Amino acid sequence: MPSDDLRSIPGLHDKHRRVLAGKLKITTFRALVRADRRDVQRAMRNLKPRPTLEQIAQWQDHARSRLKEATMDRSDWNPAASFAVVFAQRQVDDGWEHRIEVERTEVEPEEERRIWPGWDCGGICGWMRAQVPGDAGPETEPEPGAGTEAGEAAARATGPAVAPAAGARERPQLRISAITVIGPAAAAGVVAADMAVTTSPGGPAEPPRIEITVSGARPDQEIHALARVSGPGESGWNLQEPLVINGAGVASFDLSPLPAGQHALALAAWAPDGTAQPALEELTIAPR
């Protein structure tokens, strides 16, 4: 068994461990995994900042992974992820309508089922591979952005994409043409992979946020945008639900949920109807 040292969990600080031990009698990985996230958050209501449910879930994920490492026989084959795949159909006026339903199993909390139109399996495997921890991606040459944190973020957020028709290579390319970090985080180091980042201290009452400008879309086209966070020992989480932009425009993500420390952000923009190639950018930010 691993040493039940909760200090090894990223983001679980002394003040958090004191509340866990004093109010909830949680001092081991197993006890943390079994705890109700809402009970933990309720017990920490007087802490500033108060941890979010997503942050508590990250603590539990890390503790769960430590327990699995202790019981896993590294010389044997062990499941990295498992999925339930259903080929579904229903009758319509002119024949049959098909779709594929995919759900990841053996995860807590239970994840939402993803749905692909038709019975073409081409896009399903890529999405499932993106869910496997530590997967290096396809052995064949990947498409631009595949296998990166931004590519995985887009896959997790968008789920199934409509398979492009013939001539898909002619689809326009979306671009994240500008990134601006506003608020107290702007004083820290912000480094993007492929482009310059504009920083602004903002006003005293303004919450910290990151704004991205998306270009390359039609004026009437619906575009979705996402910011996904990851860090050492973290499984990754979305700053908020994907934002909807009508045509080229600006998406703004609140940085307040970010705990102190350095984080990698994956920024993605895509067309849900598959008529444009997605935009992917990565940056590193050290807030507050």
Steps between C-alpha positions, in 0.01 A plus 500: 500500500618857437593724785176677592663839490238746381778757458584329169170614348549815287303798626406337833663745740552491877179693569302249293655200672426647843130529412492150352659347811323715760143522368470194276762260646652458152868414519546232232469475122216249529300720738545797266384299199187386685408846630210696359638804316216719628574402861864592446411835345250571778763427767738747330248784467709730721819461294607772256492417219246225554584196282262425214333165442724455196813557710383248761432250220862547385623418851289184497622403151861528614432296814319239289795474263738446794283215625489343155877522467540313827274209398605473136729220390723683253600172331140419407253655256276752674211703357586865439142592407180323404200609293147383422421538127144468369400494132147643516232543236143620466253491217411820318272570207753417230690217672733474800688766692827384659723629775777374729488559874825483700536522875815465709451249781654457845552872562363727769309718464314332216574671169243612245437263210639620166307456176626473141259525204508197270693176544837623373758409768774725359479776760410283800838336551678835504262633765544188716878516465488859627338374823778250579751641754852508362402400146759629254246506217490315167818338372427635154573862416241709687300789365609847617422535871428129557646350817567841656332636812303740280395218269386290795313798641313546175417129488371495858295813455351450156454126527384349173540713189300455183714311251611743228373438152716459193720804452547550876854616433347816356344591835609843622746511789393673821774695678547639849645828379540679836529409869465755781543433873325758718520553877751413774620195306639734234785589732627140494673317220277406207655309213313371193627230271457671164403864547545812709273558799372847595468569874302768681475564877129584467296700748496437876150344485560294188529124544808342341420356161645389169353614169559334164413636158387239247524574127434306181129431558206617291304792651198278571694187603465355849840449660573341839803590712655330802783555750627183670741500797763244595800491730741259667305199628165635374258322269385827343178700529309767309495859627131505403260352250585564131404852391301569184619769257296606200757532225844642567506658844637504853457239773575594862587243770501580872836415663369530857464121546875451443683418825845645560779344300603447141250350257492398136197622307377342177284733293277357228239635257296284265186486283253243639377419149853408387508760221825660621828365628549566873742751649736386776739700720689422821639735765646494848374739766594558864205680662512706819 
